[in-house]
Amino acid sequence: MIGGQGKLWAFGDSFTFGSEMEDCVDEFAYSNNTWQALLAKDRDLEYRCIARGGVSNDWIARNVLKYAGQFNSNDLIIIQWTYFSRIEFPILNFRDNGLSVTNEKGYHWIDFEDHEYFQTTPNLVDNLSVFDQIWSKPKIDNLKKSGALEFNESFYKKIYTDEYGAMNLLKNLRVVQGEIQFKNYRFSFVSNEILKFNDRKGVFKNVIDCANSNNSIWFGTTNEHLGFNEWCTKEKFPRGQYNHPLEQAHQKAFKYVKEMKYV
């Protein structure tokens, strides 16, 4: 067991943040009832959640490297990779309404996604909640003014492929793994969807093989190798309005990870 003086660092997207869980009331306060948070309590570790809804694997990797200088040998680092169709790009003249700061050179990192939510949100402003009216509407206006929406549509229509996304994840995974292993920190990788390509060919197989089995958490039966989200779907756990697994899923995931002695 890891000593009580250490920390559990959880990096990821909204599934790590705990969006739509009862104690996650807005985009600024993460849940303390996710499976990672429950694991931290069980191991008597201070919980540090570095996650945001809708972020890409680029964002996750960038933040692991950003906080790496604060890790120590008593810590446990859990990186839950997100959908590899999400890609991060720097966009000039965009402001993100408080969630992060525009770079001094005038650009801001934005996570793009070939997803119905990203594409249709500008048309749904009138139906947003009060909170979203305050936060999302100005962000959408900024996306339009900066040209980000137009770029997003063009990128996914003319450039992006699943192989591109898988290769991008592979590069992020390699960089993060190298940094953490070089300093001999204890870590585990978790997947949301890496193994949705069951044929495991080409780049997809490389992504899977790159995740050393000694440092990976898989869900499901032996050799089934499901990501957290895939497993939640298989087990039919309740989800919120925006498809996030809720308390039951995280409680079961915590018990599963503990029983399997992954960490």
ChimeraX attribute file (.defattr): number of C-alpha atoms within 10 A of each C-alpha:
attribute: neighborCount
match mode: 1-to-1
recipient: residues
	/A:1	8
	/A:2	16
	/A:3	12
	/A:4	14
	/A:5	10
	/A:6	19
	/A:7	22
	/A:8	25
	/A:9	23
	/A:10	23
	/A:11	28
	/A:12	29
	/A:13	25
	/A:14	18
	/A:15	28
	/A:16	26
	/A:17	27
	/A:18	31
	/A:19	26
	/A:20	23
	/A:21	21
	/A:22	12
	/A:23	14
	/A:24	16
	/A:25	13
	/A:26	12
	/A:27	16
	/A:28	12
	/A:29	14
	/A:30	24
	/A:31	22
	/A:32	20
	/A:33	22
	/A:34	25
	/A:35	25
	/A:36	29
	/A:37	26
	/A:38	19
	/A:39	21
	/A:40	23
	/A:41	16
	/A:42	12
	/A:43	18
	/A:44	17
	/A:45	22
	/A:46	16
	/A:47	19
	/A:48	17
	/A:49	21
	/A:50	18
	/A:51	23
	/A:52	23
	/A:53	14
	/A:54	18
	/A:55	22
	/A:56	26
	/A:57	29
	/A:58	23
	/A:59	24
	/A:60	24
	/A:61	22
	/A:62	15
	/A:63	16
	/A:64	24
	/A:65	14
	/A:66	10
	/A:67	11
	/A:68	16
	/A:69	8
	/A:70	8
	/A:71	19
	/A:72	15
	/A:73	13
	/A:74	17
	/A:75	21
	/A:76	22
	/A:77	24
	/A:78	24
	/A:79	26
	/A:80	24
	/A:81	28
	/A:82	29
	/A:83	20
	/A:84	22
	/A:85	21
	/A:86	21
	/A:87	23
	/A:88	16
	/A:89	17
	/A:90	15
	/A:91	20
	/A:92	16
	/A:93	17
	/A:94	24
	/A:95	23
	/A:96	18
	/A:97	14
	/A:98	9
	/A:99	11
	/A:100	10
	/A:101	13
	/A:102	19
	/A:103	15
	/A:104	7
	/A:105	8
	/A:106	12
	/A:107	16
	/A:108	20
	/A:109	19
	/A:110	21
	/A:111	19
	/A:112	23
	/A:113	22
	/A:114	16
	/A:115	11
	/A:116	8
	/A:117	11
	/A:118	16
	/A:119	15
	/A:120	10
	/A:121	15
	/A:122	17
	/A:123	9
	/A:124	10
	/A:125	14
	/A:126	11
	/A:127	10
	/A:128	13
	/A:129	11
	/A:130	9
	/A:131	11
	/A:132	15
	/A:133	14
	/A:134	12
	/A:135	16
	/A:136	19
	/A:137	18
	/A:138	15
	/A:139	18
	/A:140	19
	/A:141	14
	/A:142	18
	/A:143	22
	/A:144	15
	/A:145	13
	/A:146	16
	/A:147	14
	/A:148	21
	/A:149	19
	/A:150	13
	/A:151	16
	/A:152	19
	/A:153	15
	/A:154	12
	/A:155	16
	/A:156	15
	/A:157	11
	/A:158	8
	/A:159	8
	/A:160	14
	/A:161	13
	/A:162	12
	/A:163	14
	/A:164	15
	/A:165	19
	/A:166	22
	/A:167	18
	/A:168	19
	/A:169	27
	/A:170	21
	/A:171	17
	/A:172	19
	/A:173	21
	/A:174	14
	/A:175	15
	/A:176	19
	/A:177	20
	/A:178	12
	/A:179	14
	/A:180	17
	/A:181	11
	/A:182	9
	/A:183	12
	/A:184	11
	/A:185	18
	/A:186	18
	/A:187	19
	/A:188	21
	/A:189	20
	/A:190	22
	/A:191	24
	/A:192	22
	/A:193	18
	/A:194	23
	/A:195	19
	/A:196	13
	/A:197	10
	/A:198	11
	/A:199	9
	/A:200	15
	/A:201	11
	/A:202	11
	/A:203	18
	/A:204	23
	/A:205	16
	/A:206	14
	/A:207	21
	/A:208	19
	/A:209	12
	/A:210	14
	/A:211	19
	/A:212	12
	/A:213	13
	/A:214	11
	/A:215	15
	/A:216	19
	/A:217	24
	/A:218	23
	/A:219	21
	/A:220	16
	/A:221	9
	/A:222	8
	/A:223	8
	/A:224	12
	/A:225	21
	/A:226	23
	/A:227	23
	/A:228	25
	/A:229	20
	/A:230	19
	/A:231	21
	/A:232	24
	/A:233	14
	/A:234	11
	/A:235	11
	/A:236	11
	/A:237	16
	/A:238	15
	/A:239	17
	/A:240	11
	/A:241	8
	/A:242	9
	/A:243	12
	/A:244	19
	/A:245	25
	/A:246	21
	/A:247	20
	/A:248	16
	/A:249	22
	/A:250	24
	/A:251	16
	/A:252	14
	/A:253	21
	/A:254	21
	/A:255	14
	/A:256	16
	/A:257	17
	/A:258	14
	/A:259	10
	/A:260	12
	/A:261	9
	/A:262	14
	/A:263	20
